[in-house]
Amino acid sequence: MGTDLALLYAFCDEAIDLLNRWEKICLELSKNNETTETWEELFYIAHNLKGNSRTAEQAEFGDFIHRVEDGITLLRENKVACTSQI
């Protein structure tokens, strides 16, 4: 059974929208990384990307985003310092 192209296109469209929002949030974080709501929004975006990628049969991307979620959790719980390198 092949990948449903309509589903894949829908996933890509939504991923572009989510990643555009992601970029804006990261720019906000570069100015002030103390905003808990900002970390929550990044986590929410990552969570949506992960779920949508798995629905669109893009498991490798979903696995990658799952690791991103784990990283966000470490950052928002102050277990890892948010540096300019991150």
HTML snippet that shows the backbone in 3Dmol.js (N, CA, C, O; Angstrom):
<script src="https://3Dmol.org/build/3Dmol-min.js"></script>
<div id="view" style="width:600px;height:400px;position:relative"></div>
<script>
const pdb = `
ATOM      1  N   MET A   1       0.842  -1.175   0.000  1.00  0.00           N
ATOM      2  CA  MET A   1       0.000   0.000   0.000  1.00  0.00           C
ATOM      3  C   MET A   1       0.889   1.240   0.000  1.00  0.00           C
ATOM      4  O   MET A   1       1.764   1.374   0.855  1.00  0.00           O
ATOM      5  N   GLY A   2       0.670   2.154  -0.958  1.00  0.00           N
ATOM      6  CA  GLY A   2       1.485   3.350  -1.097  1.00  0.00           C
ATOM      7  C   GLY A   2       0.989   4.483  -0.223  1.00  0.00           C
ATOM      8  O   GLY A   2      -0.083   4.420   0.378  1.00  0.00           O
ATOM      9  N   THR A   3       1.792   5.499  -0.175  1.00  0.00           N
ATOM     10  CA  THR A   3       1.447   6.686   0.590  1.00  0.00           C
ATOM     11  C   THR A   3       0.307   7.435  -0.088  1.00  0.00           C
ATOM     12  O   THR A   3       0.317   7.615  -1.306  1.00  0.00           O
ATOM     13  N   ASP A   4      -0.655   7.863   0.680  1.00  0.00           N
ATOM     14  CA  ASP A   4      -1.772   8.670   0.178  1.00  0.00           C
ATOM     15  C   ASP A   4      -1.240  10.073  -0.103  1.00  0.00           C
ATOM     16  O   ASP A   4      -0.927  10.822   0.823  1.00  0.00           O
ATOM     17  N   LEU A   5      -1.138  10.426  -1.387  1.00  0.00           N
ATOM     18  CA  LEU A   5      -0.545  11.710  -1.758  1.00  0.00           C
ATOM     19  C   LEU A   5      -1.355  12.897  -1.247  1.00  0.00           C
ATOM     20  O   LEU A   5      -0.777  13.908  -0.847  1.00  0.00           O
ATOM     21  N   ALA A   6      -2.661  12.794  -1.252  1.00  0.00           N
ATOM     22  CA  ALA A   6      -3.482  13.900  -0.751  1.00  0.00           C
ATOM     23  C   ALA A   6      -3.192  14.133   0.736  1.00  0.00           C
ATOM     24  O   ALA A   6      -3.099  15.274   1.188  1.00  0.00           O
ATOM     25  N   LEU A   7      -3.054  13.062   1.470  1.00  0.00           N
ATOM     26  CA  LEU A   7      -2.730  13.167   2.895  1.00  0.00           C
ATOM     27  C   LEU A   7      -1.329  13.753   3.085  1.00  0.00           C
ATOM     28  O   LEU A   7      -1.109  14.580   3.971  1.00  0.00           O
ATOM     29  N   LEU A   8      -0.398  13.324   2.258  1.00  0.00           N
ATOM     30  CA  LEU A   8       0.959  13.835   2.338  1.00  0.00           C
ATOM     31  C   LEU A   8       0.999  15.331   2.020  1.00  0.00           C
ATOM     32  O   LEU A   8       1.688  16.089   2.702  1.00  0.00           O
ATOM     33  N   TYR A   9       0.270  15.757   0.996  1.00  0.00           N
ATOM     34  CA  TYR A   9       0.219  17.180   0.647  1.00  0.00           C
ATOM     35  C   TYR A   9      -0.417  17.994   1.776  1.00  0.00           C
ATOM     36  O   TYR A   9       0.054  19.085   2.100  1.00  0.00           O
ATOM     37  N   ALA A  10      -1.470  17.470   2.365  1.00  0.00           N
ATOM     38  CA  ALA A  10      -2.121  18.164   3.484  1.00  0.00           C
ATOM     39  C   ALA A  10      -1.150  18.282   4.660  1.00  0.00           C
ATOM     40  O   ALA A  10      -1.074  19.324   5.311  1.00  0.00           O
ATOM     41  N   PHE A  11      -0.416  17.212   4.922  1.00  0.00           N
ATOM     42  CA  PHE A  11       0.585  17.243   5.990  1.00  0.00           C
ATOM     43  C   PHE A  11       1.628  18.327   5.712  1.00  0.00           C
ATOM     44  O   PHE A  11       1.970  19.105   6.602  1.00  0.00           O
ATOM     45  N   CYS A  12       2.129  18.375   4.486  1.00  0.00           N
ATOM     46  CA  CYS A  12       3.152  19.371   4.127  1.00  0.00           C
ATOM     47  C   CYS A  12       2.622  20.792   4.268  1.00  0.00           C
ATOM     48  O   CYS A  12       3.323  21.664   4.780  1.00  0.00           O
ATOM     49  N   ASP A  13       1.406  21.031   3.825  1.00  0.00           N
ATOM     50  CA  ASP A  13       0.810  22.366   3.952  1.00  0.00           C
ATOM     51  C   ASP A  13       0.727  22.792   5.412  1.00  0.00           C
ATOM     52  O   ASP A  13       1.106  23.908   5.766  1.00  0.00           O
ATOM     53  N   GLU A  14       0.231  21.901   6.247  1.00  0.00           N
ATOM     54  CA  GLU A  14       0.102  22.243   7.659  1.00  0.00           C
ATOM     55  C   GLU A  14       1.472  22.366   8.323  1.00  0.00           C
ATOM     56  O   GLU A  14       1.679  23.232   9.173  1.00  0.00           O
ATOM     57  N   ALA A  15       2.402  21.500   7.934  1.00  0.00           N
ATOM     58  CA  ALA A  15       3.751  21.567   8.509  1.00  0.00           C
ATOM     59  C   ALA A  15       4.406  22.909   8.189  1.00  0.00           C
ATOM     60  O   ALA A  15       5.084  23.488   9.038  1.00  0.00           O
ATOM     61  N   ILE A  16       4.210  23.397   6.985  1.00  0.00           N
ATOM     62  CA  ILE A  16       4.774  24.704   6.617  1.00  0.00           C
ATOM     63  C   ILE A  16       4.205  25.795   7.511  1.00  0.00           C
ATOM     64  O   ILE A  16       4.946  26.644   8.005  1.00  0.00           O
ATOM     65  N   ASP A  17       2.894  25.777   7.722  1.00  0.00           N
ATOM     66  CA  ASP A  17       2.263  26.767   8.609  1.00  0.00           C
ATOM     67  C   ASP A  17       2.815  26.668  10.033  1.00  0.00           C
ATOM     68  O   ASP A  17       3.143  27.681  10.652  1.00  0.00           O
ATOM     69  N   LEU A  18       2.913  25.442  10.543  1.00  0.00           N
ATOM     70  CA  LEU A  18       3.411  25.244  11.905  1.00  0.00           C
ATOM     71  C   LEU A  18       4.872  25.667  12.023  1.00  0.00           C
ATOM     72  O   LEU A  18       5.262  26.270  13.023  1.00  0.00           O
ATOM     73  N   LEU A  19       5.671  25.360  11.026  1.00  0.00           N
ATOM     74  CA  LEU A  19       7.086  25.719  11.081  1.00  0.00           C
ATOM     75  C   LEU A  19       7.304  27.223  10.924  1.00  0.00           C
ATOM     76  O   LEU A  19       8.263  27.768  11.471  1.00  0.00           O
ATOM     77  N   ASN A  20       6.433  27.888  10.191  1.00  0.00           N
ATOM     78  CA  ASN A  20       6.500  29.354  10.133  1.00  0.00           C
ATOM     79  C   ASN A  20       6.232  29.949  11.511  1.00  0.00           C
ATOM     80  O   ASN A  20       6.918  30.879  11.935  1.00  0.00           O
ATOM     81  N   ARG A  21       5.233  29.411  12.209  1.00  0.00           N
ATOM     82  CA  ARG A  21       4.951  29.867  13.575  1.00  0.00           C
ATOM     83  C   ARG A  21       6.131  29.540  14.482  1.00  0.00           C
ATOM     84  O   ARG A  21       6.509  30.347  15.331  1.00  0.00           O
ATOM     85  N   TRP A  22       6.713  28.352  14.303  1.00  0.00           N
ATOM     86  CA  TRP A  22       7.876  27.915  15.077  1.00  0.00           C
ATOM     87  C   TRP A  22       9.004  28.949  14.962  1.00  0.00           C
ATOM     88  O   TRP A  22       9.622  29.324  15.959  1.00  0.00           O
ATOM     89  N   GLU A  23       9.257  29.400  13.733  1.00  0.00           N
ATOM     90  CA  GLU A  23      10.323  30.375  13.510  1.00  0.00           C
ATOM     91  C   GLU A  23      10.057  31.678  14.263  1.00  0.00           C
ATOM     92  O   GLU A  23      10.965  32.243  14.873  1.00  0.00           O
ATOM     93  N   LYS A  24       8.822  32.147  14.219  1.00  0.00           N
ATOM     94  CA  LYS A  24       8.463  33.380  14.931  1.00  0.00           C
ATOM     95  C   LYS A  24       8.675  33.221  16.434  1.00  0.00           C
ATOM     96  O   LYS A  24       9.179  34.129  17.095  1.00  0.00           O
ATOM     97  N   ILE A  25       8.295  32.081  16.962  1.00  0.00           N
ATOM     98  CA  ILE A  25       8.455  31.825  18.393  1.00  0.00           C
ATOM     99  C   ILE A  25       9.935  31.779  18.768  1.00  0.00           C
ATOM    100  O   ILE A  25      10.334  32.315  19.802  1.00  0.00           O
ATOM    101  N   CYS A  26      10.742  31.142  17.929  1.00  0.00           N
ATOM    102  CA  CYS A  26      12.181  31.078  18.206  1.00  0.00           C
ATOM    103  C   CYS A  26      12.803  32.472  18.208  1.00  0.00           C
ATOM    104  O   CYS A  26      13.695  32.753  19.008  1.00  0.00           O
ATOM    105  N   LEU A  27      12.341  33.332  17.329  1.00  0.00           N
ATOM    106  CA  LEU A  27      12.825  34.716  17.333  1.00  0.00           C
ATOM    107  C   LEU A  27      12.430  35.405  18.635  1.00  0.00           C
ATOM    108  O   LEU A  27      13.218  36.170  19.193  1.00  0.00           O
ATOM    109  N   GLU A  28      11.209  35.141  19.127  1.00  0.00           N
ATOM    110  CA  GLU A  28      10.786  35.697  20.407  1.00  0.00           C
ATOM    111  C   GLU A  28      11.670  35.170  21.535  1.00  0.00           C
ATOM    112  O   GLU A  28      12.074  35.922  22.422  1.00  0.00           O
ATOM    113  N   LEU A  29      11.966  33.869  21.492  1.00  0.00           N
ATOM    114  CA  LEU A  29      12.802  33.259  22.524  1.00  0.00           C
ATOM    115  C   LEU A  29      14.221  33.826  22.515  1.00  0.00           C
ATOM    116  O   LEU A  29      14.862  33.915  23.563  1.00  0.00           O
ATOM    117  N   SER A  30      14.707  34.205  21.345  1.00  0.00           N
ATOM    118  CA  SER A  30      16.058  34.757  21.278  1.00  0.00           C
ATOM    119  C   SER A  30      16.145  36.089  22.022  1.00  0.00           C
ATOM    120  O   SER A  30      17.225  36.509  22.437  1.00  0.00           O
ATOM    121  N   LYS A  31      14.998  36.749  22.185  1.00  0.00           N
ATOM    122  CA  LYS A  31      14.947  38.014  22.914  1.00  0.00           C
ATOM    123  C   LYS A  31      14.657  37.798  24.393  1.00  0.00           C
ATOM    124  O   LYS A  31      15.163  38.531  25.243  1.00  0.00           O
ATOM    125  N   ASN A  32      13.835  36.783  24.703  1.00  0.00           N
ATOM    126  CA  ASN A  32      13.433  36.528  26.084  1.00  0.00           C
ATOM    127  C   ASN A  32      13.065  35.059  26.221  1.00  0.00           C
ATOM    128  O   ASN A  32      11.977  34.648  25.818  1.00  0.00           O
ATOM    129  N   ASN A  33      13.970  34.267  26.788  1.00  0.00           N
ATOM    130  CA  ASN A  33      13.699  32.827  26.897  1.00  0.00           C
ATOM    131  C   ASN A  33      13.057  32.440  28.219  1.00  0.00           C
ATOM    132  O   ASN A  33      13.003  31.259  28.561  1.00  0.00           O
ATOM    133  N   GLU A  34      12.580  33.409  28.952  1.00  0.00           N
ATOM    134  CA  GLU A  34      11.959  33.135  30.246  1.00  0.00           C
ATOM    135  C   GLU A  34      10.451  32.927  30.142  1.00  0.00           C
ATOM    136  O   GLU A  34       9.798  32.653  31.148  1.00  0.00           O
ATOM    137  N   THR A  35       9.902  33.051  28.969  1.00  0.00           N
ATOM    138  CA  THR A  35       8.465  32.994  28.790  1.00  0.00           C
ATOM    139  C   THR A  35       7.982  31.547  28.741  1.00  0.00           C
ATOM    140  O   THR A  35       8.189  30.849  27.748  1.00  0.00           O
ATOM    141  N   THR A  36       7.344  31.106  29.807  1.00  0.00           N
ATOM    142  CA  THR A  36       6.847  29.728  29.883  1.00  0.00           C
ATOM    143  C   THR A  36       5.837  29.445  28.778  1.00  0.00           C
ATOM    144  O   THR A  36       5.843  28.359  28.198  1.00  0.00           O
ATOM    145  N   GLU A  37       4.973  30.408  28.482  1.00  0.00           N
ATOM    146  CA  GLU A  37       3.953  30.206  27.450  1.00  0.00           C
ATOM    147  C   GLU A  37       4.592  29.942  26.095  1.00  0.00           C
ATOM    148  O   GLU A  37       4.061  29.176  25.291  1.00  0.00           O
ATOM    149  N   THR A  38       5.728  30.574  25.844  1.00  0.00           N
ATOM    150  CA  THR A  38       6.417  30.379  24.577  1.00  0.00           C
ATOM    151  C   THR A  38       6.928  28.953  24.458  1.00  0.00           C
ATOM    152  O   THR A  38       6.802  28.329  23.404  1.00  0.00           O
ATOM    153  N   TRP A  39       7.503  28.439  25.534  1.00  0.00           N
ATOM    154  CA  TRP A  39       7.959  27.042  25.513  1.00  0.00           C
ATOM    155  C   TRP A  39       6.785  26.093  25.321  1.00  0.00           C
ATOM    156  O   TRP A  39       6.885  25.097  24.604  1.00  0.00           O
ATOM    157  N   GLU A  40       5.672  26.415  25.972  1.00  0.00           N
ATOM    158  CA  GLU A  40       4.482  25.578  25.829  1.00  0.00           C
ATOM    159  C   GLU A  40       3.996  25.563  24.381  1.00  0.00           C
ATOM    160  O   GLU A  40       3.600  24.520  23.861  1.00  0.00           O
ATOM    161  N   GLU A  41       4.029  26.730  23.738  1.00  0.00           N
ATOM    162  CA  GLU A  41       3.581  26.793  22.347  1.00  0.00           C
ATOM    163  C   GLU A  41       4.512  26.007  21.428  1.00  0.00           C
ATOM    164  O   GLU A  41       4.050  25.335  20.506  1.00  0.00           O
ATOM    165  N   LEU A  42       5.817  26.086  21.672  1.00  0.00           N
ATOM    166  CA  LEU A  42       6.748  25.282  20.875  1.00  0.00           C
ATOM    167  C   LEU A  42       6.474  23.797  21.060  1.00  0.00           C
ATOM    168  O   LEU A  42       6.487  23.029  20.098  1.00  0.00           O
ATOM    169  N   PHE A  43       6.229  23.403  22.293  1.00  0.00           N
ATOM    170  CA  PHE A  43       5.926  21.998  22.554  1.00  0.00           C
ATOM    171  C   PHE A  43       4.646  21.586  21.824  1.00  0.00           C
ATOM    172  O   PHE A  43       4.586  20.508  21.232  1.00  0.00           O
ATOM    173  N   TYR A  44       3.639  22.432  21.867  1.00  0.00           N
ATOM    174  CA  TYR A  44       2.364  22.157  21.201  1.00  0.00           C
ATOM    175  C   TYR A  44       2.569  21.982  19.692  1.00  0.00           C
ATOM    176  O   TYR A  44       2.007  21.069  19.086  1.00  0.00           O
ATOM    177  N   ILE A  45       3.369  22.854  19.097  1.00  0.00           N
ATOM    178  CA  ILE A  45       3.639  22.753  17.666  1.00  0.00           C
ATOM    179  C   ILE A  45       4.366  21.441  17.365  1.00  0.00           C
ATOM    180  O   ILE A  45       4.008  20.733  16.424  1.00  0.00           O
ATOM    181  N   ALA A  46       5.379  21.123  18.157  1.00  0.00           N
ATOM    182  CA  ALA A  46       6.118  19.875  17.955  1.00  0.00           C
ATOM    183  C   ALA A  46       5.187  18.672  18.099  1.00  0.00           C
ATOM    184  O   ALA A  46       5.259  17.722  17.319  1.00  0.00           O
ATOM    185  N   HIS A  47       4.326  18.723  19.089  1.00  0.00           N
ATOM    186  CA  HIS A  47       3.393  17.618  19.319  1.00  0.00           C
ATOM    187  C   HIS A  47       2.464  17.434  18.111  1.00  0.00           C
ATOM    188  O   HIS A  47       2.198  16.309  17.689  1.00  0.00           O
ATOM    189  N   ASN A  48       1.982  18.542  17.567  1.00  0.00           N
ATOM    190  CA  ASN A  48       1.124  18.450  16.380  1.00  0.00           C
ATOM    191  C   ASN A  48       1.886  17.919  15.177  1.00  0.00           C
ATOM    192  O   ASN A  48       1.374  17.086  14.430  1.00  0.00           O
ATOM    193  N   LEU A  49       3.107  18.402  14.991  1.00  0.00           N
ATOM    194  CA  LEU A  49       3.921  17.908  13.877  1.00  0.00           C
ATOM    195  C   LEU A  49       4.162  16.411  14.002  1.00  0.00           C
ATOM    196  O   LEU A  49       4.099  15.677  13.015  1.00  0.00           O
ATOM    197  N   LYS A  50       4.438  15.967  15.221  1.00  0.00           N
ATOM    198  CA  LYS A  50       4.693  14.540  15.444  1.00  0.00           C
ATOM    199  C   LYS A  50       3.463  13.712  15.092  1.00  0.00           C
ATOM    200  O   LYS A  50       3.560  12.736  14.348  1.00  0.00           O
ATOM    201  N   GLY A  51       2.327  14.094  15.615  1.00  0.00           N
ATOM    202  CA  GLY A  51       1.106  13.338  15.342  1.00  0.00           C
ATOM    203  C   GLY A  51       0.726  13.365  13.871  1.00  0.00           C
ATOM    204  O   GLY A  51       0.345  12.344  13.300  1.00  0.00           O
ATOM    205  N   ASN A  52       0.832  14.541  13.260  1.00  0.00           N
ATOM    206  CA  ASN A  52       0.483  14.665  11.846  1.00  0.00           C
ATOM    207  C   ASN A  52       1.436  13.869  10.965  1.00  0.00           C
ATOM    208  O   ASN A  52       1.018  13.282   9.966  1.00  0.00           O
ATOM    209  N   SER A  53       2.702  13.845  11.327  1.00  0.00           N
ATOM    210  CA  SER A  53       3.669  13.104  10.520  1.00  0.00           C
ATOM    211  C   SER A  53       3.388  11.606  10.580  1.00  0.00           C
ATOM    212  O   SER A  53       3.535  10.898   9.583  1.00  0.00           O
ATOM    213  N   ARG A  54       2.997  11.145  11.714  1.00  0.00           N
ATOM    214  CA  ARG A  54       2.695   9.710  11.830  1.00  0.00           C
ATOM    215  C   ARG A  54       1.416   9.362  11.082  1.00  0.00           C
ATOM    216  O   ARG A  54       1.312   8.285  10.496  1.00  0.00           O
ATOM    217  N   THR A  55       0.444  10.267  11.099  1.00  0.00           N
ATOM    218  CA  THR A  55      -0.781  10.052  10.325  1.00  0.00           C
ATOM    219  C   THR A  55      -0.467  10.000   8.835  1.00  0.00           C
ATOM    220  O   THR A  55      -1.074   9.230   8.091  1.00  0.00           O
ATOM    221  N   ALA A  56       0.493  10.831   8.404  1.00  0.00           N
ATOM    222  CA  ALA A  56       0.870  10.899   6.986  1.00  0.00           C
ATOM    223  C   ALA A  56       1.939   9.864   6.638  1.00  0.00           C
ATOM    224  O   ALA A  56       2.558   9.935   5.577  1.00  0.00           O
ATOM    225  N   GLU A  57       2.149   8.908   7.533  1.00  0.00           N
ATOM    226  CA  GLU A  57       3.107   7.822   7.321  1.00  0.00           C
ATOM    227  C   GLU A  57       4.532   8.324   7.127  1.00  0.00           C
ATOM    228  O   GLU A  57       5.286   7.788   6.316  1.00  0.00           O
ATOM    229  N   GLN A  58       4.889   9.354   7.877  1.00  0.00           N
ATOM    230  CA  GLN A  58       6.236   9.915   7.854  1.00  0.00           C
ATOM    231  C   GLN A  58       6.894   9.648   9.203  1.00  0.00           C
ATOM    232  O   GLN A  58       7.233  10.573   9.941  1.00  0.00           O
ATOM    233  N   ALA A  59       7.066   8.375   9.505  1.00  0.00           N
ATOM    234  CA  ALA A  59       7.508   7.929  10.828  1.00  0.00           C
ATOM    235  C   ALA A  59       8.879   8.482  11.212  1.00  0.00           C
ATOM    236  O   ALA A  59       9.081   8.851  12.369  1.00  0.00           O
ATOM    237  N   GLU A  60       9.816   8.549  10.284  1.00  0.00           N
ATOM    238  CA  GLU A  60      11.147   9.050  10.631  1.00  0.00           C
ATOM    239  C   GLU A  60      11.084  10.508  11.082  1.00  0.00           C
ATOM    240  O   GLU A  60      11.746  10.889  12.048  1.00  0.00           O
ATOM    241  N   PHE A  61      10.299  11.315  10.395  1.00  0.00           N
ATOM    242  CA  PHE A  61      10.134  12.702  10.800  1.00  0.00           C
ATOM    243  C   PHE A  61       9.449  12.758  12.163  1.00  0.00           C
ATOM    244  O   PHE A  61       9.834  13.551  13.023  1.00  0.00           O
ATOM    245  N   GLY A  62       8.441  11.922  12.357  1.00  0.00           N
ATOM    246  CA  GLY A  62       7.753  11.863  13.645  1.00  0.00           C
ATOM    247  C   GLY A  62       8.694  11.490  14.779  1.00  0.00           C
ATOM    248  O   GLY A  62       8.604  12.044  15.874  1.00  0.00           O
ATOM    249  N   ASP A  63       9.603  10.546  14.516  1.00  0.00           N
ATOM    250  CA  ASP A  63      10.591  10.152  15.529  1.00  0.00           C
ATOM    251  C   ASP A  63      11.535  11.307  15.844  1.00  0.00           C
ATOM    252  O   ASP A  63      11.881  11.539  17.002  1.00  0.00           O
ATOM    253  N   PHE A  64      11.949  12.029  14.805  1.00  0.00           N
ATOM    254  CA  PHE A  64      12.811  13.190  15.011  1.00  0.00           C
ATOM    255  C   PHE A  64      12.105  14.243  15.864  1.00  0.00           C
ATOM    256  O   PHE A  64      12.686  14.776  16.810  1.00  0.00           O
ATOM    257  N   ILE A  65      10.856  14.538  15.527  1.00  0.00           N
ATOM    258  CA  ILE A  65      10.100  15.544  16.270  1.00  0.00           C
ATOM    259  C   ILE A  65       9.866  15.096  17.708  1.00  0.00           C
ATOM    260  O   ILE A  65       9.813  15.925  18.616  1.00  0.00           O
ATOM    261  N   HIS A  66       9.727  13.797  17.918  1.00  0.00           N
ATOM    262  CA  HIS A  66       9.587  13.287  19.283  1.00  0.00           C
ATOM    263  C   HIS A  66      10.836  13.648  20.100  1.00  0.00           C
ATOM    264  O   HIS A  66      10.722  14.017  21.269  1.00  0.00           O
ATOM    265  N   ARG A  67      12.013  13.545  19.498  1.00  0.00           N
ATOM    266  CA  ARG A  67      13.250  13.929  20.190  1.00  0.00           C
ATOM    267  C   ARG A  67      13.276  15.440  20.432  1.00  0.00           C
ATOM    268  O   ARG A  67      13.778  15.900  21.457  1.00  0.00           O
ATOM    269  N   VAL A  68      12.733  16.206  19.486  1.00  0.00           N
ATOM    270  CA  VAL A  68      12.637  17.658  19.671  1.00  0.00           C
ATOM    271  C   VAL A  68      11.739  17.962  20.871  1.00  0.00           C
ATOM    272  O   VAL A  68      12.065  18.822  21.688  1.00  0.00           O
ATOM    273  N   GLU A  69      10.613  17.259  20.977  1.00  0.00           N
ATOM    274  CA  GLU A  69       9.725  17.427  22.138  1.00  0.00           C
ATOM    275  C   GLU A  69      10.477  17.177  23.441  1.00  0.00           C
ATOM    276  O   GLU A  69      10.339  17.925  24.408  1.00  0.00           O
ATOM    277  N   ASP A  70      11.273  16.115  23.447  1.00  0.00           N
ATOM    278  CA  ASP A  70      12.059  15.796  24.650  1.00  0.00           C
ATOM    279  C   ASP A  70      13.009  16.935  24.984  1.00  0.00           C
ATOM    280  O   ASP A  70      13.178  17.282  26.153  1.00  0.00           O
ATOM    281  N   GLY A  71      13.630  17.519  23.963  1.00  0.00           N
ATOM    282  CA  GLY A  71      14.526  18.643  24.180  1.00  0.00           C
ATOM    283  C   GLY A  71      13.800  19.862  24.724  1.00  0.00           C
ATOM    284  O   GLY A  71      14.300  20.542  25.619  1.00  0.00           O
ATOM    285  N   ILE A  72      12.629  20.134  24.188  1.00  0.00           N
ATOM    286  CA  ILE A  72      11.833  21.266  24.667  1.00  0.00           C
ATOM    287  C   ILE A  72      11.464  21.055  26.128  1.00  0.00           C
ATOM    288  O   ILE A  72      11.498  21.993  26.924  1.00  0.00           O
ATOM    289  N   THR A  73      11.118  19.846  26.473  1.00  0.00           N
ATOM    290  CA  THR A  73      10.772  19.545  27.868  1.00  0.00           C
ATOM    291  C   THR A  73      11.957  19.844  28.785  1.00  0.00           C
ATOM    292  O   THR A  73      11.779  20.429  29.854  1.00  0.00           O
ATOM    293  N   LEU A  74      13.149  19.454  28.382  1.00  0.00           N
ATOM    294  CA  LEU A  74      14.341  19.742  29.193  1.00  0.00           C
ATOM    295  C   LEU A  74      14.560  21.246  29.338  1.00  0.00           C
ATOM    296  O   LEU A  74      14.933  21.723  30.410  1.00  0.00           O
ATOM    297  N   LEU A  75      14.329  21.980  28.271  1.00  0.00           N
ATOM    298  CA  LEU A  75      14.519  23.431  28.298  1.00  0.00           C
ATOM    299  C   LEU A  75      13.465  24.120  29.163  1.00  0.00           C
ATOM    300  O   LEU A  75      13.789  24.980  29.982  1.00  0.00           O
ATOM    301  N   ARG A  76      12.219  23.740  28.978  1.00  0.00           N
ATOM    302  CA  ARG A  76      11.163  24.441  29.722  1.00  0.00           C
ATOM    303  C   ARG A  76      11.175  24.091  31.200  1.00  0.00           C
ATOM    304  O   ARG A  76      10.664  24.854  32.019  1.00  0.00           O
ATOM    305  N   GLU A  77      11.754  22.941  31.554  1.00  0.00           N
ATOM    306  CA  GLU A  77      11.881  22.570  32.970  1.00  0.00           C
ATOM    307  C   GLU A  77      13.226  23.009  33.546  1.00  0.00           C
ATOM    308  O   GLU A  77      13.580  22.636  34.665  1.00  0.00           O
ATOM    309  N   ASN A  78      13.975  23.807  32.773  1.00  0.00           N
ATOM    310  CA  ASN A  78      15.284  24.334  33.187  1.00  0.00           C
ATOM    311  C   ASN A  78      16.281  23.242  33.546  1.00  0.00           C
ATOM    312  O   ASN A  78      17.159  23.458  34.382  1.00  0.00           O
ATOM    313  N   LYS A  79      16.159  22.082  32.929  1.00  0.00           N
ATOM    314  CA  LYS A  79      17.131  21.010  33.140  1.00  0.00           C
ATOM    315  C   LYS A  79      18.325  21.185  32.215  1.00  0.00           C
ATOM    316  O   LYS A  79      19.387  20.604  32.441  1.00  0.00           O
ATOM    317  N   VAL A  80      18.144  21.993  31.168  1.00  0.00           N
ATOM    318  CA  VAL A  80      19.192  22.365  30.236  1.00  0.00           C
ATOM    319  C   VAL A  80      19.077  23.871  30.035  1.00  0.00           C
ATOM    320  O   VAL A  80      17.979  24.408  29.887  1.00  0.00           O
ATOM    321  N   ALA A  81      20.218  24.541  30.032  1.00  0.00           N
ATOM    322  CA  ALA A  81      20.199  25.994  29.829  1.00  0.00           C
ATOM    323  C   ALA A  81      19.939  26.324  28.361  1.00  0.00           C
ATOM    324  O   ALA A  81      20.461  25.666  27.461  1.00  0.00           O
ATOM    325  N   CYS A  82      19.142  27.331  28.139  1.00  0.00           N
ATOM    326  CA  CYS A  82      18.854  27.796  26.786  1.00  0.00           C
ATOM    327  C   CYS A  82      19.955  28.775  26.387  1.00  0.00           C
ATOM    328  O   CYS A  82      19.989  29.916  26.849  1.00  0.00           O
ATOM    329  N   THR A  83      20.844  28.312  25.529  1.00  0.00           N
ATOM    330  CA  THR A  83      21.941  29.138  25.069  1.00  0.00           C
ATOM    331  C   THR A  83      21.709  29.549  23.624  1.00  0.00           C
ATOM    332  O   THR A  83      20.816  29.019  22.962  1.00  0.00           O
ATOM    333  N   SER A  84      22.495  30.476  23.138  1.00  0.00           N
ATOM    334  CA  SER A  84      22.344  30.901  21.741  1.00  0.00           C
ATOM    335  C   SER A  84      22.647  29.751  20.789  1.00  0.00           C
ATOM    336  O   SER A  84      22.110  29.708  19.683  1.00  0.00           O
ATOM    337  N   GLN A  85      23.493  28.827  21.203  1.00  0.00           N
ATOM    338  CA  GLN A  85      23.823  27.675  20.376  1.00  0.00           C
ATOM    339  C   GLN A  85      22.593  26.774  20.198  1.00  0.00           C
ATOM    340  O   GLN A  85      22.366  26.237  19.113  1.00  0.00           O
ATOM    341  N   ILE A  86      21.815  26.614  21.252  1.00  0.00           N
ATOM    342  CA  ILE A  86      20.600  25.801  21.188  1.00  0.00           C
ATOM    343  C   ILE A  86      19.578  26.519  20.366  1.00  0.00           C
ATOM    344  O   ILE A  86      18.471  26.014  20.178  1.00  0.00           O
TER     345      ILE A  86
END
`;
const viewer = $3Dmol.createViewer("view");
viewer.addModel(pdb, "pdb");
viewer.setStyle({}, {cartoon: {color: "spectrum"}});
viewer.zoomTo();
viewer.render();
</script>
